[in-house]
């Protein structure tokens, strides 16, 4: 396989450069938005359960549209889907400016959920479009760069967002978020993406949706190695939703020497560093693609192992906690990018969107269940932060082990 450098890919592939830049900018603003929403929930309710509900609503909305967004990504122009998702979110992000008390929290959660519906459509279209603008031999580089860029946006967005929220308030963060969606749309507007279309998608959207969702699922179950790999992300998220979505946020709200928003930013900065370095290290050292289906499960176990020690260091040494969070998410980032590349390589263009939509649906449901459970257990004192981290870390290691041992057929790898 011919390797290409990250900068060389950006410099020489103008279509990828636009697609990548638009995604990074919108993600940067998304983390400003997220940090601000965390603070509003703690400011008006001080409820760990509502924090879990925020993640649950967002991920369920993301999951709800996935079967439809996969059909949309295979039936309609993927660039237009991404463009309109950004344009609509320009205005929705400004809606959070009206939140002014605990009575506004329910519709704030709903508005956040609507934005995740649009984000889900964007992500599915973008992932399905990537092999249309990048050659197969450069897919590993493009996916590693995308994962690293997501992580960089998380690092910078969470940390700068924490500073902005701490010193300038949540409204400033929501305005910045809105402007990032606008800039992302401007970058996407001139882009043209080649695309193949499946003739089975002719006819009305409603009448063909169920049939084509079933077709995407049949495509998965008829190839046992693909059936296994679409559960790779869910194997991490069944515990990761509680760990990264609830426990890590609550831990960030009570870091000595930091304000609440800055504490959020610190731990999410560490999360971003980890998810950014993991794919880069995977691309450099995990070069045997035949081993990737096995490695994604082992990486889940490694992530759980490091999260287990987060519980021990919490409140003792904040920088050691940060280091363990980085290591845990380095493994999870590698799991994500390896499973994504395999799906892109194994699935043909005209059905790729529907396969990715099912992948994202399974992952989102796992995350939602995990985050809601963690919030409930923490709110009702069934778990504290320390044994919460440790219990869910053990669950993650068990999940990774089960995935590693799972052989769904003779062709599974």
VENQUI-V680171 format. One record per pair of residues at least 4 apart in sequence whose C-alpha atoms are under 8 Angstrom apart, sorted by the first residue. I is the first residue (numbers start at 1). GAP is how many residues later the second one is. Records with the same first field share a line. If there is no record, write none. Layout:
BEGIN
I: GAP + GAP
END
This chain:
BEGIN
1: 136
2: 135 + 136
3: 134 + 135 + 138
4: 4 + 5 + 134 + 137
5: 4 + 136
6: 4 + 135 + 136 + 139
7: 4
8: 4
9: 4 + 7 + 8 + 132 + 133
10: 4 + 6 + 7
11: 6
13: 4 + 121
14: 4
15: 4 + 118 + 176 + 177 + 178
16: 4 + 114 + 117 + 118
17: 4
18: 4 + 169 + 170 + 173
19: 4 + 107 + 168 + 169 + 172
20: 4 + 126
21: 4 + 163 + 166
22: 4 + 161 + 162 + 163 + 165 + 166
23: 4 + 161
24: 4 + 125 + 126 + 129
25: 4 + 128 + 155 + 156 + 158 + 159
26: 4 + 60 + 151 + 154 + 155 + 157 + 158
27: 4 + 123 + 126 + 127 + 130
28: 4 + 125 + 126 + 128 + 129 + 149 + 152
29: 4 + 128 + 144 + 147 + 148 + 149 + 150 + 151 + 152
30: 4 + 127 + 147
31: 4 + 122 + 123 + 126 + 127 + 130
32: 4 + 125 + 126 + 128 + 129 + 130 + 141 + 142 + 144 + 145
33: 4 + 60 + 128 + 140 + 141 + 144
34: 4
35: 4 + 123 + 126 + 127 + 130 + 226 + 229 + 230
36: 4 + 125 + 126 + 129 + 134 + 137 + 138 + 225
37: 4 + 133
38: 4 + 13 + 211
39: 4 + 131 + 221 + 222
40: 4 + 130
41: 4 + 5 + 6 + 9 + 10 + 64
42: 4 + 5
44: 57 + 58
45: 5 + 57
47: 4 + 332
48: 4 + 198 + 202 + 327 + 328 + 330 + 331
49: 4 + 323 + 325 + 326 + 327 + 329 + 330
50: 4 + 325
51: 4 + 195 + 324
52: 4 + 190 + 193 + 194 + 319 + 320 + 321 + 322 + 323 + 324
53: 4 + 318 + 319 + 322
54: 4 + 55
55: 4 + 190 + 313 + 316 + 317
56: 4 + 311 + 312 + 313 + 315 + 316
57: 4 + 52 + 53 + 55 + 56 + 311
58: 4 + 51 + 54 + 55 + 58
59: 4 + 54 + 57 + 305 + 306 + 308 + 309
60: 4 + 53 + 304 + 305 + 308
61: 4 + 52 + 53 + 55 + 56
62: 4 + 51 + 54 + 55 + 56 + 57 + 58 + 299 + 302
63: 4 + 57 + 297 + 298 + 299 + 301 + 302
64: 53 + 297
65: 4 + 52 + 55 + 56
66: 4 + 54 + 55 + 58 + 291 + 292 + 294 + 295
67: 4 + 146 + 287 + 290 + 291 + 294
68: 4 + 141 + 145 + 289
69: 4 + 51 + 52 + 55 + 56 + 284 + 285 + 288
70: 4 + 51 + 54 + 55 + 282 + 283 + 284 + 285 + 286 + 287 + 288
71: 4 + 130 + 138 + 141 + 142 + 282 + 283
72: 4 + 6 + 281
73: 4 + 5 + 8 + 48 + 51 + 52 + 55 + 280 + 281
74: 4 + 122 + 123 + 124 + 127 + 276 + 277 + 278 + 279 + 280
75: 122 + 123 + 126
76: 4 + 5
77: 4 + 118
78: 4 + 47 + 48 + 51 + 115
79: 4 + 46 + 47 + 109 + 112 + 113 + 114
80: 4
81: 4 + 40 + 41 + 44
82: 4 + 39 + 40 + 41 + 43 + 44 + 103 + 106
83: 4 + 102 + 105 + 106
84: 4 + 101
85: 4 + 33 + 34 + 36 + 37
86: 4 + 32 + 95 + 96 + 98 + 99
87: 4 + 94 + 95 + 98
88: 4
89: 4 + 26 + 29 + 89 + 92
90: 4 + 87 + 88 + 89 + 90 + 91 + 92
91: 4 + 87
92: 4 + 19 + 23 + 86
93: 81 + 82 + 84 + 85
94: 80 + 81 + 84
95: 16
96: 12 + 15 + 75 + 78
97: 74 + 77
99: 5 + 6 + 9
100: 4
101: 4
104: 4
105: 4
106: 4
107: 4
108: 4
109: 4
110: 4
111: 4
112: 4
113: 4
114: 4
115: 4
116: 4
117: 4
118: 4
119: 4
120: 4
121: 4
122: 4
123: 4
124: 4 + 229 + 232 + 233
125: 4 + 228
126: 4
127: 4 + 226 + 229
128: 4 + 216 + 221 + 224 + 225 + 228
129: 4 + 64 + 66
130: 4
131: 4 + 5 + 8 + 213 + 218
132: 61 + 62 + 63
133: 60 + 61
134: 4 + 5 + 8
135: 4
136: 209
138: 4
139: 4 + 202
140: 4 + 143 + 201
141: 4 + 142
142: 4
143: 4 + 194 + 197 + 198
144: 4 + 135 + 136 + 139 + 193
145: 4 + 134 + 135
146: 4
147: 4 + 128 + 129 + 132 + 186 + 190
148: 4 + 127 + 128 + 129 + 131 + 132
149: 4 + 127
150: 4 + 122 + 126
151: 4 + 120 + 121 + 122 + 123 + 124 + 125
152: 4 + 5 + 120 + 121 + 124
153: 4 + 5 + 119
154: 4 + 114 + 115 + 117 + 118
155: 4 + 110 + 113 + 114 + 115 + 116 + 117 + 118
156: 4 + 5 + 113
157: 4
158: 4 + 106 + 107 + 108 + 110 + 111
159: 4 + 103 + 106 + 107 + 109 + 110
160: 4 + 105
161: 4 + 12 + 104
162: 4 + 99 + 100 + 101 + 102 + 103
163: 4 + 5 + 98 + 99 + 102
164: 4 + 5 + 6 + 8 + 9
165: 4 + 5 + 6 + 7 + 8 + 96
166: 93 + 94 + 95 + 96
168: 4
169: 4
170: 4
171: 4
172: 4
173: 4
174: 4
175: 4
176: 4
177: 4
178: 4
179: 4
180: 4
181: 4
182: 4
183: 4
184: 4
185: 4
186: 4
187: 4
195: 154 + 155
196: 153 + 154
197: 4 + 153
198: 152 + 153
200: 8 + 12
201: 4 + 7 + 11
202: 6
203: 4 + 5
204: 4
205: 4
206: 4
207: 4
208: 4
209: 4
210: 4
211: 4
212: 4 + 142
213: 4 + 141
214: 4
215: 4
216: 4 + 135 + 138 + 139 + 142
217: 4 + 138 + 141
218: 4
219: 4 + 136
220: 4 + 6 + 7 + 135
221: 5 + 6
222: 5
223: 4 + 188
224: 4 + 184 + 185 + 186 + 187 + 188
225: 4 + 183 + 184 + 186 + 187 + 188
226: 4 + 117 + 120
227: 4 + 181
228: 4 + 178 + 179 + 180 + 184
229: 64 + 110 + 113 + 114
230: 4 + 109 + 113 + 128 + 129 + 132
231: 4 + 128 + 131 + 132
232: 4 + 64 + 65 + 103 + 104 + 107 + 171
233: 4 + 102 + 103 + 106 + 126 + 130
234: 4 + 128 + 129 + 130 + 132 + 133
235: 4 + 62 + 65 + 161 + 164 + 165 + 168
236: 4 + 64 + 96 + 160 + 163 + 164
237: 4 + 126 + 127 + 129 + 130 + 133
238: 4 + 128 + 129 + 131 + 132 + 158 + 161
239: 4 + 128 + 131 + 153 + 154 + 156 + 157
240: 4 + 5 + 127 + 130 + 152 + 156
241: 4 + 5 + 125 + 126 + 127 + 128 + 129 + 130
242: 4 + 5 + 125 + 128 + 129 + 130 + 131 + 132 + 133 + 150
243: 4 + 5 + 64 + 128 + 131 + 146 + 149 + 150
244: 4 + 5
245: 4 + 126
246: 4 + 125 + 128 + 129
247: 4 + 127 + 138 + 141 + 142
248: 4 + 19
249: 4 + 15 + 18
250: 4
251: 4 + 12 + 63 + 134
252: 8 + 10 + 11 + 12 + 13 + 14 + 15
253: 6 + 7 + 8 + 10 + 11
254: 4 + 5 + 6 + 9
255: 4 + 5 + 8 + 60 + 63
258: 4 + 5
259: 4
260: 4
261: 4
262: 4
263: 4
264: 4
265: 4
266: 4 + 56
267: 4 + 55 + 58
268: 4
269: 4
270: 4 + 52 + 53 + 55 + 56
271: 4 + 54 + 55 + 58
272: 4 + 54 + 57
273: 4 + 53 + 56 + 57
274: 4 + 51 + 52 + 53 + 54 + 55 + 56 + 57 + 59
275: 4 + 51 + 54 + 55 + 56 + 57 + 58 + 59
276: 4 + 54 + 57
277: 4 + 53 + 56
278: 4 + 51 + 52 + 53 + 54 + 55 + 56
279: 4 + 51 + 54 + 55 + 58 + 59
280: 4 + 54
281: 4 + 5 + 53
282: 4 + 5 + 52 + 56
283: 4
286: 6
288: 4
290: 123
291: 4 + 122
292: 4 + 46 + 47
293: 4 + 46 + 120
294: 4 + 110 + 119
295: 4 + 40 + 109
296: 4 + 38 + 39 + 40 + 42 + 43 + 108
297: 4 + 38 + 103 + 104 + 105 + 106 + 107
298: 4 + 102 + 103 + 106
299: 4 + 32 + 33 + 35 + 36 + 101
300: 4 + 31 + 32 + 35 + 96 + 97 + 99 + 100
301: 4 + 95 + 96 + 97 + 98 + 99 + 100
302: 4 + 26 + 29 + 95
303: 4 + 24 + 25 + 26 + 27 + 28 + 29 + 93 + 94
304: 4 + 24 + 88 + 89 + 90 + 91 + 92 + 93
305: 4 + 23 + 88 + 89 + 92
306: 4 + 18 + 19 + 21 + 22
307: 4 + 17 + 18 + 21 + 82 + 83 + 86
308: 4 + 81 + 82 + 83 + 85 + 86
309: 4 + 12 + 15 + 81
310: 4 + 11 + 14 + 15 + 79 + 80
311: 74 + 75 + 76 + 77 + 78 + 79
312: 4 + 74
313: 4 + 5 + 7 + 8
314: 4 + 7 + 72
317: 4
318: 4
319: 4
320: 4
321: 4
322: 4
323: 4
324: 4
325: 4
326: 4
327: 4
328: 4
329: 4
330: 4
331: 4
332: 4
333: 4
334: 4
335: 4
336: 4
337: 4
338: 4
339: 4
340: 4
341: 4
342: 4
343: 4 + 13
344: 4 + 8
347: 4 + 5 + 8
348: 4
349: 4
351: 4
352: 4
353: 4
354: 4
355: 4
356: 4
357: 4
358: 4
359: 4
360: 4
361: 4
362: 4
363: 4
364: 4
365: 4
366: 4
367: 4
368: 4
369: 4
370: 4
371: 4
372: 4
373: 4
374: 4 + 14
375: 4
376: 4
377: 4 + 5 + 6
378: 4 + 5 + 6 + 7 + 10
383: 4 + 5
384: 4
385: 4
386: 4
387: 4
388: 4
389: 4
390: 4
391: 4
392: 4
393: 4
394: 4
395: 4
396: 4
397: 4
398: 4
399: 4
400: 4
401: 4
402: 4
407: 5 + 6
408: 4
END
